[in-house]
Amino acid sequence: MDPNLRNLKDFLTLYNKVTELCFSRCVDNLSQRDLGGQEDICVDRCVTKFARFNQNMMKVYVDVQTTINAKRLEEVEENARKAEQLQKEQENQRLKEAAATTVLTPVQPPVAGNLSM
């Protein structure tokens, strides 16, 4: 799913939940056209409370997520170092095995002297 679309969906879901909750808490009389003074204050406080809560929660989430991402990056780097070290050890082992099985053949020096034509 597109991240922008997902963000919009999450925002609208949160907006709908806050609207329903604050409406059910604050609106008592549905026969009036506009909110009474107490209802208006109640709605403002309710929405402000949830906005602050959401803001604080997102701050904590960002801090925790940053820590988690840093730990994951360290783990990936450590695993890469271990894999590189293992590869070097395997290469050294292969070279040692190759050196042990290699037979060196002496090369005959050219014979100097009598050249016939």
C-alpha positions as CSV (number, residue, x, y, z in Angstrom):
1,M,0.0,0.0,0.0
2,D,1.2,3.5,-0.8
3,P,2.7,5.1,2.4
4,N,0.8,8.4,1.7
5,L,-2.5,6.6,1.4
6,R,-1.8,4.6,4.5
7,N,-1.0,7.8,6.4
8,L,-4.2,9.4,5.2
9,K,-6.2,6.3,6.2
10,D,-4.6,6.3,9.7
11,F,-5.3,10.0,10.2
12,L,-8.9,9.7,9.1
13,T,-9.4,6.6,11.4
14,L,-7.9,8.5,14.4
15,Y,-10.0,11.6,13.5
16,N,-13.2,9.5,13.4
17,K,-12.5,7.8,16.7
18,V,-11.7,11.1,18.5
19,T,-14.8,12.7,17.0
20,E,-17.1,9.9,18.1
21,L,-15.5,9.7,21.6
22,C,-15.7,13.5,22.2
23,F,-19.2,13.7,20.8
24,S,-20.5,10.9,23.0
25,R,-18.8,12.4,26.1
26,C,-19.8,16.0,25.6
27,V,-23.0,16.4,23.6
28,D,-26.1,15.7,25.8
29,N,-28.9,17.6,23.9
30,L,-29.3,16.9,20.2
31,S,-32.3,19.3,19.9
32,Q,-30.2,22.4,19.8
33,R,-28.6,23.6,16.6
34,D,-25.3,24.7,18.1
35,L,-23.4,23.5,21.1
36,G,-24.0,25.0,24.5
37,G,-21.2,26.7,26.4
38,Q,-20.4,23.7,28.5
39,E,-20.5,21.3,25.6
40,D,-18.3,23.6,23.5
41,I,-15.7,23.7,26.3
42,C,-15.9,20.0,26.9
43,V,-15.3,19.3,23.2
44,D,-12.3,21.6,23.1
45,R,-10.8,20.0,26.1
46,C,-11.5,16.5,24.8
47,V,-9.9,17.1,21.4
48,T,-6.9,19.0,23.0
49,K,-6.4,16.0,25.4
50,F,-6.3,13.5,22.6
51,A,-4.1,15.7,20.4
52,R,-1.6,16.1,23.2
53,F,-1.7,12.4,24.0
54,N,-1.1,11.5,20.4
55,Q,1.8,13.9,20.1
56,N,3.4,12.5,23.2
57,M,2.9,9.0,22.1
58,M,4.5,9.7,18.7
59,K,7.5,11.3,20.4
60,V,8.0,8.2,22.5
61,Y,7.5,6.0,19.4
62,V,10.1,7.9,17.4
63,D,12.6,7.6,20.2
64,V,12.0,3.9,20.7
65,Q,12.0,3.3,16.9
66,T,15.3,5.2,16.5
67,T,16.9,3.0,19.2
68,I,15.6,-0.2,17.6
69,N,16.9,0.9,14.2
70,A,20.3,1.7,15.6
71,K,20.5,-1.8,17.3
72,R,19.4,-3.5,14.1
73,L,22.1,-1.6,12.1
74,E,24.7,-2.6,14.6
75,E,23.6,-6.3,14.3
76,V,23.7,-6.2,10.6
77,E,27.2,-4.6,10.6
78,E,28.4,-7.2,13.2
79,N,27.0,-10.1,11.1
80,A,28.7,-8.6,8.0
81,R,32.0,-8.5,9.9
82,K,31.6,-12.1,11.1
83,A,30.8,-13.2,7.5
84,E,33.8,-11.4,6.1
85,Q,36.1,-12.9,8.8
86,L,34.7,-16.4,8.1
87,Q,35.3,-15.9,4.4
88,K,38.9,-14.9,5.1
89,E,39.4,-17.9,7.3
90,Q,38.0,-20.3,4.7
91,E,40.2,-18.7,2.0
92,N,43.3,-19.1,4.2
93,Q,42.3,-22.7,4.8
94,R,41.9,-23.4,1.1
95,L,45.3,-21.8,0.4
96,K,46.9,-24.0,3.1
97,E,45.4,-27.1,1.7
98,A,46.5,-26.2,-1.8
99,A,50.0,-25.5,-0.6
100,A,50.2,-28.9,1.2
101,T,49.0,-30.8,-1.9
102,T,51.1,-29.0,-4.5
103,V,54.2,-30.9,-5.7
104,L,57.0,-28.7,-6.9
105,T,58.9,-30.1,-9.9
106,P,62.4,-28.9,-10.3
107,V,63.2,-27.3,-13.6
108,Q,66.2,-28.6,-15.6
109,P,68.7,-25.9,-16.4
110,P,69.6,-25.7,-20.1
111,V,72.7,-27.6,-21.0
112,A,75.4,-25.3,-22.2
113,G,78.0,-26.4,-24.6
114,N,77.9,-28.4,-27.8
115,L,75.4,-27.2,-30.3
116,S,75.3,-29.0,-33.5
117,M,73.9,-27.7,-36.7
